[in-house]
Amino acid sequence: MKYTKLGNSDLNVSRICMGCMGFGDPGRGQHSWTLDEEHSREIIKRGLELGVNFYDTAIGYQSGTSEQYVGRALRDFAKREDVVVATKFLPRTPEEIEAGVSGQQHIQSMIDTSLQNLGMDYVDLYIYHMWDWNTPLYDIMEGLNDAVKAGKTRYIGISNCFAWQIAKANAIAEKEGFAKFVSIQGHYNLIFREEEREMVPYCEEENIALTPYSALASGRLSRLPGDGGTKRAEEDAYAKFKYDATAEQDNVIIGRVAELAEKHGVSMTEVSLAWLLTKVTAPVAGATKMHHIEGAARAVDLELTAEEIGYLEEPYVPHPLAGVMAQNRRADANEKHVWTTGDQKIRR
């Protein structure tokens, strides 16, 4: 495994971040395909053996049970100071807005609940999961700064935002002396490269770490079309929505991934992630089977030539926004998002 600094922080992270959305009680959330605790622990343990020290979860994953599984496994298999733990918080609910709960109070409640789920005194990275159009940005930034000052998180990150949004947020932080975002977790992979328009150059300029999710496009970049599938691909309508409309043009790129995988004698996973590793700090690689994390770890050692990178990139055409980013717009406070806390009780 190789390691690097996470943007403008002193966190030393593995080049692969284990995405823990696939862990959690399948009966307590929006996904039916998640792993139970026993199998989640096996994969986390294997990740640690492979040198993965960076773990990403969220309070919205299976009503907080992902956080609980991850926290218990890391406490049993690793020293706290040897791992970098990231979790995320959600926007204020309509009920909180109606009750007058401020953004600052909301963040305090959310991080306290996450720390209880994880069984930890602090997280290394606390991530703003999706843009909250119904809460003043100043309140969000002050609430996050309060969490840093209280020692509940070492650094803050953001997910699912436009470049202008993170720039505006960090400008407020700069003016007020608040903690600034050191990382962005956006939707970025070989068949969805819209982040390259504004976000990638902005982050290069500001030394903000790119830690993208959907690194393998929900498994599409790990196999040829028609070659089997996953329970997630069959049952996750949200993931299907992201890519099905562009399948024909994407399949050209996927075919080229397969060509290079055969040439190098490696898996398609390794080629797809090796390409992404030339662009970002640490892709978030979800793992629900042992070979998922093993393939991701091997990708760190695969070096593609400039010609191979160009060959993979050449067929790309612009894609419409999909998933959470398609919902990143001013809307009614009652609009439903894919992520909710479910039956997770939020501490007050």
Order of alpha helices (4+ residues) and beta strands (2+ residues): beta-beta-beta-alpha-beta-alpha-beta-alpha-alpha-beta-alpha-beta-alpha-beta-alpha-beta-alpha-alpha-alpha-alpha-beta-alpha-alpha
